[in-house]
Structure formats: C-alpha cells, structure tokens
Amino acid sequence: MLSLPTTATAPFCPSEVRGTVALPAGLPAWKKLLRFAGPGLLISVGYMDPGNWATDIEAGSRFGTALLYVVALSSLAGIVLQTLCARLGIVVERDLARLCREQYPKPVAMLLWVLAESAIIACDIAEVLGSALALHLLFHIPLWLGVLLTGLDTVIVLYLKGSGFRQLEAIVLGLVATIAICFAIELILLSPAIADVARGFIPQTQILAEPHALYLAVGIIGATVMPHNLYLHSSIVQTRLLGGGIGSKREAIWLGTADITGSLVIAMLINAAILVTAATAFHSNGHTAVSEIDEAFRLLEPVAGSVAAAVIFGLALLASGQSSTFTGTIAGQVILEGFLNLKIPCYQRRLITRALALGPALIGVLWLGEGSVGKLLVATQVVLSIQLPFAVYPLIRFTSSKRLMGSYASGPVLATIAWAIFALILTCNIWLLWQFVV
C-alpha cells in the first residue's frame, strides 16, 4: 500500500490518494480523531445541499416544529448507512462501486452504474439551481444567467487539480462553517421558542395523519440520505487507512464511525435550523404556505425586521450549492472508476457532469419560469430517492458478508437495523411514486 502523509500534495481525486495516517503510539484519542477526520465532513455536505432546503422550509412553514423529529430520525438512519460505508472501505479496501462491478453480473453492474450516474446528475442539477437562485436573490442576476454562471466552478476545480486532499477538505470545512454560522445568526435574530423546538424532536405520529405532512416527511427522508454519498464515503475513507493489522482496522473503524457521526450530527443541526427558521419566521406569523426558497428569502426581511436576515439566508444557500459541487465531482469520479474501471482527470469529470446538469436546469427555468426552482428541486429529490435502494441493498449485502468482511461483518443487530432502514426507504419511495403517478 502506498504510504502518504496526510498533507501530501496530490490530486484531490480519492483514487489517486491512497495512504496511511500516521498515529504515533500514545497519541490522545482526540488528536487521533483530528488526524483521521475529514471524510465525514465531505459526506455531510450532501445532507445539507439545496435539495434539503425546499422540504425543510415547507415543513417548517406548514407545520411549525412538528416534523423536527423526522429530520433527526432520517439523520440517524444516514449515520447507520454511512458507518457501513466506512467499514466496507476500511476492511475490504475497495469502494462500493468497484465491489458492485466485481460481485455482480455485468448487466446488473451496468444498470447500477446508469442509476448512480443519474443520481449524480440529479444532485448536480440541484446544486446548479441552488447556486443560481442564491446569485439571483443576492445580486438580482436573472435566474437563467445564474444557471450559466455556475459552470464557472469548473475553473475552481481546475485550480484545485494539483492540490492535496486536505486542502479540499479545508475548503469544504470553510463552506460548511459558513452555512452553520449563517443559520446560528438567523436563529439569534428570530429567537425561536426553545420549548417548541424541544417538543419538535419528540415523535408525534398523529401529525402524519395529515397527508401533506406525510408527504413532507417522505421528502425529508428522501432528501437526507444521498445515494452518491454511499459510493463516495466507501472510497474517501481509504485516504485514512491505518494499516493492515486487525488492531489497526478496528481502530480505523472506530475513528471512521466517530468522524461520520460527528459530521452528520452537525448536518442534522443545520437542517433542523433551516426548519426552525421557517417555523419561527413563517408558521408563527401566519405564513403557512411558504414552499419556495425565493419566497422564504423575500419574507425573511419584513418578518425578522432586518435586511441582514435575508442576506445571510442567501449567503448560506450559495455556500450550500458550492460545497456540494466539490463532493459531487469526487463522487462522479469514484462511480466512473468503480463501475467502468475508467480513469479520467477530475476536471474532465466536472465538465461532463456540469454540462449534463446545465441543460435540464436551464430548460426547466426557461420553460417553467423563475418561480419553478422549488418544483425542479423536488424533482431532483425524487430521482435521488428512486435510486437510493439500489445503492443501499448492495451495501448491506456486502457488509453482512463474512466472505468479504470476515470478523468485521455486521452482526445480527446492526444488520437488522440496516435492513429495517432499507425497508423504510423502499416503502417511502413506493408511496412517493404512487403520489406522483396518481
């Protein structure tokens, strides 16, 4: 195995950065975690991308804080699945896409590749729409022009082409911190009732008797766990391999679990903050039909009594779209290499993905109008939701296999929880598709 220090200068595609993290004997646990941390942060970006905003905003506007517990439970489900990804990458030292190519017949593997690529494009469309909408709201740029301007992020990818993986993680950390700080300020400006927020985290099954509440709950689940994140995590965690011994792998699994758990708890709090912002600013003031992000932006200023509230909201949206761009690029590279054993430079992958995303986004905006972003974002989440079971199923099968995982295979309790999550996701997808068809 190639041994690289964590600060090595190398292209940021994970396939080109395989290495070990040096953890000297006697190093305190928190220092070990700091050296190991990073993959979880990149994964957390997918849990707070623009696709999540639409469902969180409408849920808060219509039902106040009543659906906060759905945000929490879907995040916990995400933690379980991403933990399995970390175990898979650390133990087998191959990513989920590559294992699908190796373990399944070629027609099955090719179908999974097509579905995974569809998910990448759908996710990138959401990033394009979110970033374009943020530019429109902050600088009054026409939405169609904002869509075209998002193509310039390829220049950033070109600039980062020779940078180390740690540099990419630092940039994403800065963008995630921007989102977190923005919503912390929003909550300070709005001063939500703590008691209402606390009650929101207590499951209230009666709220799901309302058809639209159930629809939004399914939307929150579908927008939280991203299929491309499962492929991505199983690959980038290999940049943190500790070595080949049993003790080293067990320690790596523990550190990987702590890394992803902490990162997704932060993502959960940010999603909760978006929902609470909508609940406090809109639901509490009688605006119970806010479903569009631009509508939320325009209502924030008069409701909060400060122009800063709307500007901060727009900045957080822009940071959300841009941070997702980086992880989408790497995920696309992992899927392409894993399923097809085809390697191309990351910037070329970025160009291909963004070109495929710009077309549908631009057509949608020009055809449906500038008020269509919310509908288009929901459509991308439907595509992601449909693809998700096709990534979750092989993940659970592989991590439960003693032939592949040996003594690290999922035990009965973990496997049961994982299959229960799969069944829930599948049921939600069937219900969601039924609503669209009927």
Number of C-alpha atoms within 10 A of each C-alpha: 9 7 16 17 14 18 12 15 15 18 18 22 24 20 18 11 23 20 20 20 20 17 15 8 6 7 9 10 10 10 11 18 17 11 14 25 21 25 25 26 22 28 26 29 26 28 26 27 26 30 31 24 24 26 30 28 26 25 32 30 28 24 21 25 24 26 30 29 20 21 21 21 15 22 25 17 21 25 22 18 21 28 23 29 29 30 26 30 25 29 23 18 18 15 29 28 29 20 20 22 20 13 12 13 10 13 10 12 20 16 13 22 22 14 19 26 19 17 26 27 24 26 29 25 29 29 30 28 31 30 28 27 28 28 23 20 23 17 11 11 16 14 24 21 13 22 27 16 16 21 16 12 16 20 13 11 21 15 11 18 17 13 18 18 24 17 16 21 20 14 13 25 17 14 21 26 14 19 24 19 15 23 23 15 15 24 18 11 16 19 13 17 10 9 8 15 21 13 15 21 18 14 15 15 11 8 15 15 10 10 10 14 19 18 17 22 24 23 24 26 26 27 28 27 26 23 25 28 25 26 26 30 27 27 31 29 27 27 25 26 26 22 18 13 9 12 11 14 18 16 16 26 24 15 22 28 21 16 21 26 22 17 22 24 16 20 25 24 17 21 28 25 23 25 30 32 30 29 29 23 28 25 22 16 11 11 16 18 16 20 21 19 25 19 13 22 18 15 17 23 16 12 17 18 12 13 13 15 24 24 19 20 24 26 18 23 27 25 24 28 28 23 23 28 28 22 22 28 25 24 28 24 24 29 26 20 17 24 24 15 12 11 13 10 12 21 21 15 20 24 18 14 21 25 16 16 23 22 13 15 25 20 12 18 18 13 10 13 12 16 14 15 24 22 14 21 26 19 16 20 26 21 18 26 28 20 22 24 19 18 22 24 14 18 25 22 15 22 24 22 14 12 10 16 17 13 12 19 22 21 11 10 8 15 17 13 14 23 15 13 19 20 14 16 23 18 13 21 22 13 15 21 14 10 10 8 7 6
